[in-house]
Amino acid sequence: MLAVLSLSWFFIAGLGALPAVALARRGSSREPANLRLLAAIWSYGLCLNYLLLLLLRSLVATLIVGSLLALAGGVSALWLWRTRLHRPRHPRCWIAGIVLLLAAVVVIVIDPLDDWDARSIWFFHAKAIFFAGGLWRDTGLLIHPEYPLLLPGLAAQVSEVVGFWNEYLPKFALVLLLPVPILTVLGLAQTPGAMALAAVGFLAVGEKYLGNGSMDAYLALYAAAGALYLADWLEGGGTVTLLAAAGALGVAGGLKQEAEVVYLAFALSTTILLVSRRIALPRTPVWTIPLALLPLAGFLLWQLLGHLWSLEEGGFSFASAWPRITDPHQFWRILHSVMFDTQVRIVLLLLILVSAGLRAQGRWFPRSSMPALLAGLLYIAGFCAIFAMTDADLRWHLATAADRVVRTGALLLLIAAVVALRSQERALLLARSPAKLPPEPGRP
């Protein structure tokens, strides 16, 4: 059984080999062990698997077609990279990543489902897809049927492969979501302070959310990974970092509806910064644009299916917002629960400390950190407005949801601090050894 599940690593990697094939043919990357390239491959594999399920609907058909595509993609990538395959330059990073994944398999799979959201929403959807044999209009997505199905589809595929459903093995799908966040943290190994800060943010999410299927946690991690790779791209990291950012944000769109707020926050922040000339986009080859948009295909197709199947649910209205905005007590309750959440306060304190360190060097926050910083603030402000519009009881809604949804905004702000601290560490390293700055793991 474990041997069968181990094939899932090759399945996802082969499906996501398109960035590796494209970059090899264009000569845009010299190192196949590039951690950013590996993150792009994995996130593209998750996104394309989701897209196949939405297109083919049948679990068996998705697994068969996906396996053929994975075999073709994997063989093509290995053939194109055959002359550049060599031992990784930073074996300790690889060992650390493998150990973390093995530990995650044990921690996640040995416990049964017990979180209400995980059991009643995402894994209930997975169970319905498994017993229906695929995703159909009458599959039986009873609770929040409008939620994206990347994780439920993946868990249903795991059960289809092993041949039965239980409360343990479908959680293996959660392990398949972990490589990109782990690769994102390991990619910071040459700046230990920034890596430690990112690792703390990763671990602060907690096993309760990572191990039992809370998509709020994974949405936060993938939004943060996308923000960090976007910063790398703005710093001249090349096409591979753009594809890694696109892949991570594409996965986020398949995890939870709140990804729509993430997309809007990034779009607004990037537009504001471009118009104000605070950032400039690097030159991008034309062929990378459709490739970078591909991870969004599953998100867009699910929006279309949700409209055709009438899966949209209400629960929010502008009529509910006005009385709460004009009532000082209710308005303060929203601000206190969202804007002044403990997670946000801690990250803002970190930003102040990092800013003080930069000013001591006579420097400001790097421009590459601005999209994450502004997007995080816009995301949090956006949820203040969303909670004001809820038709449910405000006190109950804030008590049950605020700390979960704010986590994504807090991690986006944390990424701004990570990028700024990384910039500070690089400056100190250059001051000590001006002749050369060692390349980061995974950067060619």
ZAMARGU-4260 file (C-alpha; in steps of 0.2 Angstrom, whole numbers, plus 5000, padded with zeros to 4 digits):
<rodrens>
0) 5000/5000/5000 | 5014/5012/5005 | 5023/5007/4989 | 5008/5012/4979 | 5006/5029/4988
5) 5025/5032/4985 | 5021/5033/4966 | 5011/5049/4969 | 5027/5058/4970 | 5032/5053/4953
10) 5014/5056/4947 | 5014/5075/4953 | 5032/5078/4948 | 5029/5071/4931 | 5013/5081/4928
15) 5022/5097/4933 | 5037/5094/4922 | 5031/5107/4910 | 5042/5122/4918 | 5057/5111/4917
20) 5054/5106/4899 | 5051/5124/4894 | 5066/5131/4904 | 5078/5117/4897 | 5073/5121/4879
25) 5075/5140/4881 | 5091/5138/4891 | 5084/5148/4905 | 5091/5138/4920 | 5107/5129/4922
30) 5104/5118/4937 | 5090/5105/4938 | 5092/5105/4957 | 5086/5123/4958 | 5074/5123/4973
35) 5064/5136/4965 | 5062/5126/4949 | 5057/5111/4960 | 5044/5121/4968 | 5037/5127/4952
40) 5037/5108/4946 | 5027/5102/4961 | 5015/5117/4961 | 5012/5115/4942 | 5009/5096/4945
45) 4996/5099/4958 | 4987/5112/4947 | 4987/5102/4932 | 4980/5087/4942 | 4966/5098/4948
50) 4963/5104/4930 | 4962/5086/4923 | 4949/5081/4937 | 4938/5096/4932 | 4939/5092/4914
55) 4938/5073/4914 | 4927/5072/4930 | 4930/5053/4932 | 4943/5048/4945 | 4949/5033/4935
60) 4951/5043/4919 | 4960/5057/4928 | 4972/5044/4935 | 4975/5036/4918 | 4977/5051/4908
65) 4987/5060/4922 | 4999/5045/4923 | 5002/5045/4904 | 5005/5064/4904 | 5017/5062/4919
70) 5027/5048/4911 | 5029/5059/4895 | 5033/5075/4905 | 5045/5066/4917 | 5054/5057/4903
75) 5055/5073/4892 | 5062/5083/4907 | 5075/5070/4911 | 5081/5068/4893 | 5082/5087/4891
80) 5092/5089/4907 | 5102/5073/4906 | 5119/5083/4903 | 5116/5094/4918 | 5111/5081/4931
85) 5124/5081/4946 | 5125/5080/4964 | 5116/5095/4973 | 5127/5108/4979 | 5118/5109/4996
90) 5115/5091/5002 | 5110/5097/5019 | 5095/5106/5013 | 5089/5090/5004 | 5092/5079/5019
95) 5082/5092/5030 | 5068/5092/5017 | 5067/5073/5016 | 5067/5072/5035 | 5053/5084/5036
100) 5042/5076/5023 | 5045/5059/5032 | 5040/5066/5048 | 5025/5074/5041 | 5019/5057/5034
105) 5020/5049/5051 | 5012/5064/5060 | 4998/5067/5048 | 4993/5049/5043 | 4993/5041/5060
110) 4979/5052/5067 | 4961/5050/5061 | 4951/5065/5055 | 4944/5075/5070 | 4943/5093/5065
115) 4926/5099/5061 | 4930/5109/5045 | 4941/5095/5039 | 4929/5081/5042 | 4913/5090/5037
120) 4919/5100/5022 | 4935/5095/5013 | 4936/5077/5017 | 4918/5075/5016 | 4919/5082/4998
125) 4933/5070/4995 | 4923/5055/5002 | 4908/5060/4991 | 4919/5061/4975 | 4927/5044/4979
130) 4910/5035/4981 | 4903/5044/4966 | 4918/5039/4956 | 4921/5056/4951 | 4915/5074/4951
135) 4898/5076/4944 | 4884/5089/4946 | 4875/5076/4958 | 4890/5070/4967 | 4884/5076/4984
140) 4894/5091/4989 | 4882/5096/5003 | 4891/5108/5014 | 4899/5123/5006 | 4898/5115/4989
145) 4906/5131/4981 | 4923/5127/4990 | 4937/5123/4978 | 4941/5105/4976 | 4960/5103/4974
150) 4963/5094/4991 | 4946/5084/4990 | 4950/5078/4973 | 4968/5073/4978 | 4962/5064/4993
155) 4949/5055/4983 | 4962/5050/4971 | 4973/5043/4985 | 4958/5032/4991 | 4955/5027/4973
160) 4972/5021/4971 | 4972/5011/4988 | 4954/5005/4984 | 4945/5010/5000 | 4941/5025/5011
165) 4945/5027/5029 | 4949/5041/5041 | 4968/5040/5039 | 4975/5036/5022 | 4966/5050/5012
170) 4975/5062/5023 | 4991/5057/5014 | 4985/5071/5001 | 4990/5084/5014 | 5008/5077/5014
175) 5007/5081/4995 | 5004/5099/4998 | 5020/5101/5009 | 5034/5101/4997 | 5032/5118/4991
180) 5032/5127/5008 | 5047/5116/5013 | 5056/5121/4997 | 5052/5139/5000 | 5060/5139/5017
185) 5075/5129/5012 | 5078/5141/4998 | 5083/5154/5011 | 5097/5144/5018 | 5111/5157/5013
190) 5102/5170/5024 | 5100/5161/5041 | 5090/5175/5049 | 5078/5176/5035 | 5076/5157/5035
195) 5074/5156/5053 | 5060/5169/5053 | 5051/5160/5038 | 5053/5143/5047 | 5045/5151/5063
200) 5031/5157/5052 | 5029/5140/5045 | 5029/5131/5062 | 5018/5144/5070 | 5003/5138/5059
205) 5004/5122/5070 | 5001/5104/5068 | 4982/5106/5072 | 4979/5115/5056 | 4993/5107/5045
210) 4990/5089/5051 | 4971/5089/5051 | 4966/5097/5035 | 4963/5115/5038 | 4964/5123/5021
215) 4966/5140/5029 | 4983/5135/5035 | 4988/5129/5017 | 4981/5144/5009 | 4992/5155/5020
220) 5007/5145/5016 | 5005/5145/4997 | 5000/5163/4997 | 5016/5167/5007 | 5027/5156/4995
225) 5020/5165/4980 | 5024/5182/4988 | 5042/5176/4992 | 5044/5170/4974 | 5037/5186/4967
230) 5050/5196/4977 | 5063/5184/4970 | 5057/5188/4953 | 5057/5207/4956 | 5075/5205/4962
235) 5080/5198/4945 | 5078/5179/4950 | 5073/5175/4932 | 5059/5166/4924 | 5060/5151/4936
240) 5055/5162/4950 | 5040/5169/4941 | 5034/5152/4937 | 5036/5146/4955 | 5026/5161/4961
245) 5012/5158/4948 | 5012/5139/4953 | 5010/5143/4971 | 4997/5156/4969 | 4988/5144/4957
250) 4987/5130/4970 | 4981/5143/4983 | 4966/5146/4971 | 4961/5128/4972 | 4962/5127/4991
255) 4949/5139/4997 | 4938/5154/4992 | 4948/5166/5001 | 4961/5165/4988 | 4950/5177/4978
260) 4954/5190/4991 | 4973/5185/4989 | 4972/5188/4970 | 4963/5204/4972 | 4975/5210/4985
265) 4990/5206/4974 | 4982/5214/4959 | 4979/5230/4968 | 4995/5231/4977 | 5005/5228/4961
270) 4995/5241/4952 | 4997/5254/4965 | 5016/5251/4966 | 5018/5251/4947 | 5008/5267/4945
275) 5018/5275/4959 | 5034/5269/4951 | 5039/5260/4967 | 5043/5244/4958 | 5046/5240/4940
280) 5042/5223/4932 | 5057/5213/4925 | 5057/5210/4906 | 5048/5194/4903 | 5049/5183/4888
285) 5033/5182/4879 | 5032/5163/4880 | 5032/5163/4899 | 5015/5173/4900 | 5004/5158/4895
290) 5014/5146/4905 | 5013/5158/4920 | 4994/5159/4918 | 4992/5140/4916 | 4991/5136/4935
295) 4975/5148/4936 | 4966/5137/4923 | 4958/5125/4937 | 4953/5140/4947 | 4944/5148/4932
300) 4936/5132/4927 | 4929/5129/4944 | 4922/5146/4944 | 4913/5142/4928 | 4907/5125/4934
305) 4901/5133/4950 | 4890/5145/4940 | 4883/5132/4929 | 4879/5120/4943 | 4872/5135/4954
310) 4884/5131/4968 | 4886/5149/4973 | 4880/5153/4991 | 4876/5170/4998 | 4878/5175/5016
315) 4885/5192/5013 | 4877/5209/5008 | 4880/5227/5008 | 4864/5230/5018 | 4872/5221/5033
320) 4888/5232/5032 | 4882/5249/5034 | 4874/5247/5051 | 4890/5239/5058 | 4901/5252/5050
325) 4891/5266/5058 | 4890/5258/5075 | 4906/5262/5084 | 4905/5246/5095 | 4902/5234/5081
330) 4915/5243/5070 | 4928/5242/5084 | 4924/5223/5087 | 4928/5220/5069 | 4944/5230/5070
335) 4949/5221/5086 | 4946/5204/5079 | 4954/5206/5062 | 4966/5221/5061 | 4972/5219/5079
340) 4973/5200/5080 | 4987/5194/5090 | 4995/5186/5074 | 4995/5203/5065 | 5002/5212/5080
345) 5016/5201/5082 | 5021/5202/5064 | 5019/5221/5064 | 5031/5221/5079 | 5044/5211/5068
350) 5042/5223/5054 | 5046/5237/5066 | 5062/5228/5072 | 5067/5224/5054 | 5064/5242/5049
355) 5075/5248/5064 | 5089/5236/5058 | 5088/5243/5040 | 5088/5261/5046 | 5104/5257/5057
360) 5112/5253/5040 | 5105/5268/5032 | 5093/5258/5021 | 5074/5257/5018 | 5063/5242/5015
365) 5068/5234/4998 | 5056/5237/4985 | 5054/5219/4982 | 5046/5217/4999 | 5032/5230/4995
370) 5020/5219/4985 | 5019/5207/5000 | 5018/5221/5013 | 5004/5230/5004 | 4995/5214/4999
375) 4995/5209/5017 | 4987/5225/5023 | 4974/5225/5009 | 4970/5207/5013 | 4967/5211/5031
380) 4957/5227/5027 | 4947/5217/5014 | 4942/5205/5028 | 4936/5219/5039 | 4924/5224/5025
385) 4919/5205/5022 | 4915/5203/5041 | 4905/5219/5041 | 4894/5212/5027 | 4891/5195/5034
390) 4872/5190/5037 | 4877/5179/5051 | 4878/5184/5069 | 4894/5195/5069 | 4900/5190/5086
395) 4899/5171/5082 | 4907/5174/5064 | 4922/5183/5071 | 4924/5170/5085 | 4924/5156/5073
400) 4933/5162/5058 | 4943/5178/5061 | 4959/5170/5068 | 4959/5157/5054 | 4957/5169/5039
405) 4969/5183/5046 | 4983/5170/5046 | 4985/5172/5027 | 4987/5191/5029 | 4999/5189/5044
410) 5010/5177/5034 | 5010/5190/5019 | 5016/5203/5031 | 5029/5191/5038 | 5036/5188/5020
415) 5039/5206/5018 | 5049/5205/5034 | 5058/5190/5028 | 5063/5199/5011 | 5069/5214/5021
420) 5079/5204/5033 | 5086/5194/5019 | 5091/5210/5010 | 5100/5216/5027 | 5109/5200/5028
425) 5115/5201/5011 | 5122/5218/5013 | 5131/5213/5029 | 5139/5198/5020 | 5144/5209/5005
430) 5152/5222/5018 | 5162/5207/5025 | 5166/5199/5008 | 5164/5212/4995 | 5171/5201/4981
435) 5158/5188/4981 | 5141/5184/4988 | 5138/5165/4988 | 5124/5159/4978 | 5108/5154/4987
440) 5103/5135/4986 | 5093/5133/4971 | 5098/5149/4962 | 5109/5146/4947
</rodrens>
